[in-house]
Amino acid sequence: MKTQQAYLSDALAQVQARRRTNLAVYRAERAAAEDAEPRLVEIEREMTALGAELARTALAGKSEALAALRERLQALSTEKQALLAARHLVEPKADCALCGDTGYRRGALCDCVKSLARRQMYADLSKECPIGDCTFDNFDLSYYPDVTDEHGQNPRRRMTQILALCREYAETFAPGASANLLFIGKTGLGKTHLSLSIAARVLERGFGVVYGAAQNLLSPVSQEYFRFSGEDDRMRALLECDLLIIDDLGTELHSSFTNAVIYNLLNTRLLQKRPTILNTNLSLPELEAQYEPRVSSRLIGEYTLKRFLGADIRQRKALERGANN
């Protein structure tokens, strides 16, 4: 994974390249307009000469002459704008009003560069995530039995409620306000699908999301801890993103280092009120057995638990494909 400085450098280069491209396009269009309308060149010359004369007149304190020059300068500017507008030519507007797409503001990197760097880091961390394949609209409730068992549990009814909760969560997501979610259930019940649906909508709304399987997100961080490399950009991204979604919690390499990483990650995000969504195939007793008490107590006590019900949908879909072949 690239370092944070590398991401910032790449983002700065992108912002400045965007500015150069916009200016180059404008200058080419402006040159074509001046070739077709020589009066534009004449106006520029007159305005340059008037500017120098205006400065001399101001120094001389000739107020009446100064007013006349300003009036003439304004008339030329109006004429120039009319000629440019007739050719639908306008000066390029910067995407960032704060830095004008220079990448710097008040001698420091602009927030637009930092934001772009964060988005690229989050995207790299979430490359494994097939967001485009999973939406709320293609979450098919018909795969869940509409049958109530002896315990009063109805998979269709339960999953309808969970789908509605996930939709609302994505539409109202707000860092510092949204809940932490813990999705529990056997494999193939839609935990990943709904998590990806949330991720897609939250990303659309402009927030930073990191999504990944536990073993892919946590193992590299644990290795960095073990090597004492000081390369903590990956951990910083997991700590600071607006929404962190960890899939298949419990499948990561189990070690004291991994436990320490998970505790630090969950505890820090809880303290900073940064929402996290966790998916796991483990039951609550299995979570308590796998993780040390300070981790399991946070999972059970600080997260909104949602149990997924039904039969393995992946298997059902595989059987349907086989029957149709």
C-alpha positions as a printed Julia matrix, in Angstrom:
325×3 Matrix{Float64}:
   0.0     0.0     0.0
   1.24    3.52   -0.81
   2.16    5.86    1.99
  -0.03    8.8     2.92
   2.55   11.19    1.44
   2.39    9.32   -1.87
  -1.4     9.64   -1.94
  -1.13   13.38   -1.2
   1.46   13.84   -3.95
  -0.7    12.01   -6.47
  -3.77   14.02   -5.46
  -1.87   17.32   -5.77
  -0.66   16.3    -9.23
  -4.24   15.48  -10.29
  -5.59   18.84   -9.06
  -2.83   20.81  -10.78
  -3.13   18.76  -13.99
  -6.85   19.55  -14.04
  -6.06   23.26  -13.81
  -3.47   23.07  -16.61
  -5.88   21.17  -18.85
  -8.7    23.67  -18.3
  -6.39   26.62  -18.96
  -4.95   25.0   -22.1
  -8.43   24.38  -23.5
  -9.49   27.95  -22.72
  -6.35   29.46  -24.27
  -6.81   27.44  -27.44
 -10.45   28.53  -27.71
  -9.45   32.12  -26.91
  -6.79   32.1   -29.64
  -9.34   30.81  -32.16
 -11.77   33.54  -31.1
  -9.12   36.26  -31.51
  -8.26   34.98  -34.99
 -11.92   35.17  -35.97
 -12.54   38.51  -34.19
  -9.52   40.9   -34.43
 -11.38   43.45  -32.29
 -10.64   41.3   -29.24
  -6.89   41.84  -29.72
  -7.43   45.58  -30.18
  -9.44   45.75  -26.96
  -6.7    43.96  -25.0
  -4.11   46.45  -26.26
  -6.31   49.41  -25.38
  -7.02   48.03  -21.91
  -3.3    47.46  -21.25
  -2.47   51.03  -22.31
  -5.35   52.43  -20.28
  -4.18   50.52  -17.22
  -0.76   52.17  -17.34
  -2.31   55.61  -17.97
  -4.76   55.08  -15.1
  -1.87   54.41  -12.7
  -0.05   57.6   -13.77
  -3.23   59.66  -13.48
  -3.96   58.3   -10.0
  -0.46   59.24   -8.85
  -0.94   62.73  -10.25
  -4.17   63.14   -8.3
  -6.27   64.12  -11.35
  -9.65   62.89  -10.15
 -11.76   63.98  -13.15
  -9.38   62.37  -15.65
  -9.23   59.26  -13.46
 -13.01   58.88  -13.53
 -13.03   59.21  -17.33
 -10.34   56.56  -17.71
 -12.2    54.16  -15.43
 -15.37   54.71  -17.42
 -13.54   53.97  -20.66
 -11.92   50.87  -19.15
 -15.32   49.58  -18.03
 -16.77   50.16  -21.51
 -13.95   48.18  -23.11
 -14.39   45.35  -20.58
 -18.13   45.22  -21.34
 -17.46   45.13  -25.07
 -14.9    42.34  -24.63
 -17.27   40.23  -22.55
 -20.01   40.67  -25.15
 -17.71   39.48  -27.94
 -16.59   36.48  -25.87
 -20.17   35.62  -24.9
 -21.2    35.71  -28.56
 -18.72   32.9   -29.1
 -19.83   31.1   -25.89
 -16.36   31.56  -24.46
 -16.05   31.95  -20.69
 -12.99   31.8   -18.49
 -12.6    28.39  -16.81
 -13.94   28.1   -13.29
 -11.88   26.17  -10.78
 -13.41   23.06   -9.24
 -12.13   24.27   -5.87
 -13.06   27.84   -5.03
 -10.66   27.86   -2.08
  -7.39   27.26   -3.94
  -8.38   27.87   -7.55
  -7.14   24.36   -8.36
  -3.57   25.28   -7.46
  -3.63   22.71   -4.66
  -2.41   25.21   -2.06
  -4.18   27.64    0.24
  -2.35   30.0     2.58
   0.89   28.14    2.0
  -0.49   24.69    2.91
  -2.11   21.87    1.01
  -5.75   22.66    0.3
  -8.51   20.5     1.77
  -9.51   19.47   -1.78
  -6.14   17.7    -2.16
  -6.48   15.96    1.2
 -10.04   14.88    0.39
  -8.99   13.49   -3.0
  -6.1    11.6    -1.38
  -8.46   10.07    1.21
 -10.95    8.99   -1.45
  -8.2     7.29   -3.45
  -6.87    5.54   -0.34
 -10.37    4.3     0.53
 -10.89    3.11   -3.04
  -7.62    1.16   -2.99
  -8.52   -0.44    0.33
 -11.94   -1.43   -1.01
 -10.88   -2.78   -4.41
 -12.12   -6.26   -3.6
 -15.63   -4.93   -3.02
 -18.11   -5.59   -5.89
 -20.29   -2.61   -5.05
 -21.91   -2.41   -8.48
 -23.37   -5.92   -8.16
 -25.27   -5.34   -4.92
 -28.06   -2.82   -4.46
 -31.13   -2.54   -2.28
 -33.3    -2.94   -5.39
 -31.86   -6.32   -6.38
 -32.04   -7.76   -2.86
 -34.63  -10.49   -3.5
 -36.84  -11.18   -0.48
 -38.51  -14.09   -2.29
 -35.55  -16.29   -1.35
 -36.56  -16.06    2.31
 -39.35  -18.45    3.43
 -42.56  -16.75    4.47
 -43.14  -19.36    7.17
 -43.3   -18.83   10.93
 -41.6   -21.52   13.02
 -42.44  -22.7    16.53
 -40.34  -19.87   17.98
 -42.36  -17.24   16.14
 -39.55  -16.48   13.69
 -40.43  -15.69   10.1
 -37.4   -15.24    7.77
 -39.29  -13.19    5.16
 -40.69  -10.83    7.77
 -37.32  -10.5     9.56
 -35.41   -9.78    6.38
 -38.02   -7.27    5.2
 -37.43   -5.37    8.43
 -33.63   -5.57    8.08
 -33.8    -4.39    4.45
 -35.85   -1.37    5.53
 -33.4    -0.61    8.34
 -30.42   -0.77    5.96
 -32.11    1.54    3.45
 -32.85    4.09    6.15
 -29.32    3.76    7.55
 -27.79    4.53    4.15
 -30.12    7.45    3.43
 -29.64    9.09    6.82
 -26.01    8.13    7.44
 -24.08   10.79    9.35
 -20.63   10.44   10.95
 -20.93   10.93   14.67
 -24.63   10.09   14.69
 -25.26    6.77   12.92
 -25.25    3.53   14.88
 -22.72    0.71   14.78
 -24.24   -2.43   13.29
 -23.41   -6.1    13.88
 -24.89   -8.5    11.31
 -24.92  -12.11   12.51
 -26.08  -15.15   10.6
 -25.02  -18.24    8.7
 -23.28  -17.93    5.35
 -25.31  -16.98    2.3
 -28.06  -15.02    4.04
 -27.41  -11.59    2.49
 -25.15   -9.93    5.06
 -22.57   -9.0     2.45
 -25.2    -7.91   -0.08
 -26.84   -5.45    2.29
 -23.51   -4.16    3.59
 -22.38   -3.45    0.03
 -25.71   -1.76   -0.69
 -25.15    0.53    2.29
 -21.57    1.22    1.16
 -22.68    2.15   -2.36
 -25.34    4.6    -1.2
 -23.14    6.19    1.47
 -20.39    6.66   -1.13
 -22.92    8.24   -3.51
 -23.76   10.72   -0.78
 -20.13   11.81   -0.63
 -18.84   10.06    2.5
 -15.61    8.08    2.79
 -16.16    4.32    3.05
 -13.68    1.5     3.52
 -15.04   -1.99    2.87
 -13.23   -5.31    2.95
 -13.03   -8.83    4.27
 -11.54   -9.09    7.74
  -8.54  -11.13    6.64
  -7.7    -8.66    3.85
  -8.09   -5.52    5.95
  -6.72   -6.68    9.29
  -3.89   -9.09    8.44
  -1.68   -6.46    6.69
  -2.2    -4.08    9.62
  -1.23   -6.81   12.07
   1.92   -7.54   10.04
   2.87   -3.86   10.2
   2.43   -3.95   13.98
   4.56   -7.1    14.17
   7.36   -5.59   12.08
   7.19   -2.27   13.96
   7.61   -0.67   10.54
   5.97    2.61   11.43
   3.91    2.4     8.23
   0.54    3.11    9.73
  -1.29    4.66    6.76
  -3.54    1.64    6.37
  -4.49    1.72   10.04
  -5.05    5.48    9.85
  -7.45    4.97    6.94
  -9.4     2.34    8.89
  -9.56    4.62   11.92
 -10.49    7.83   10.12
 -12.9     6.83    7.33
 -16.51    7.97    7.79
 -17.84    4.41    7.6
 -15.85    1.19    8.06
 -17.42   -2.1     6.95
 -15.64   -5.33    7.85
 -16.99   -8.49    6.23
 -16.54  -12.01    7.59
 -15.24  -10.97   11.01
 -13.7   -14.06   12.58
 -11.97  -15.33    9.43
  -8.85  -13.21    9.99
  -5.65  -14.76   11.33
  -6.19  -15.28   15.04
  -3.28  -13.99   17.15
  -2.54  -11.65   20.03
  -1.42   -9.02   17.52
  -4.66   -9.28   15.55
  -6.68   -9.05   18.76
  -4.76   -5.93   19.72
  -5.4    -4.39   16.3
  -9.13   -5.18   16.45
  -9.44   -3.76   19.95
  -7.6    -0.58   19.01
  -9.68   -0.2    15.86
 -13.09   -0.79   17.45
 -12.36    1.15   20.62
 -10.91    4.19   18.85
 -13.79    4.39   16.4
 -16.29    4.09   19.24
 -14.59    6.9    21.18
 -14.51    9.11   18.08
 -18.1     8.2    17.19
 -17.16    6.9    13.75
 -19.73    4.26   12.68
 -18.69    0.7    11.89
 -20.6    -2.22   10.38
 -19.41   -5.76   11.11
 -20.57   -8.98    9.47
 -19.88  -12.39   10.91
 -20.92  -16.01   10.5
 -20.11  -16.59   14.17
 -22.73  -16.76   16.89
 -22.47  -14.6    20.0
 -20.98  -17.47   22.07
 -18.45  -18.09   19.29
 -17.51  -14.4    19.22
 -16.99  -14.46   22.98
 -14.82  -17.56   22.64
 -12.69  -16.19   19.81
 -12.04  -12.68   21.1
 -10.76  -11.44   24.43
 -13.39   -9.92   26.75
 -12.54   -6.29   26.02
 -13.29   -6.95   22.33
 -16.37   -9.15   22.69
 -17.92   -6.81   25.27
 -17.73   -3.94   22.81
 -19.17   -6.05   20.0
 -22.1    -7.14   22.13
 -22.63   -3.96   24.14
 -21.92   -1.16   21.66
 -23.36   -2.52   18.4
 -26.95   -2.84   17.19
 -27.32   -6.58   16.6
 -29.33   -7.88   13.64
 -29.76  -11.63   13.13
 -30.22  -12.82    9.56
 -32.58  -15.76    9.05
 -33.23  -18.21    6.22
 -31.41  -20.81    4.14
 -28.19  -20.37    2.15
 -29.23  -18.24   -0.83
 -25.97  -18.86   -2.7
 -26.68  -22.58   -2.7
 -30.25  -22.01   -3.89
 -29.07  -19.79   -6.73
 -26.42  -22.35   -7.71
 -29.06  -25.07   -7.82
 -31.32  -22.86   -9.95
 -28.49  -22.19  -12.42
 -27.76  -25.91  -12.6
 -31.4   -26.71  -13.26
 -31.51  -24.16  -16.09
 -28.39  -25.5   -17.83
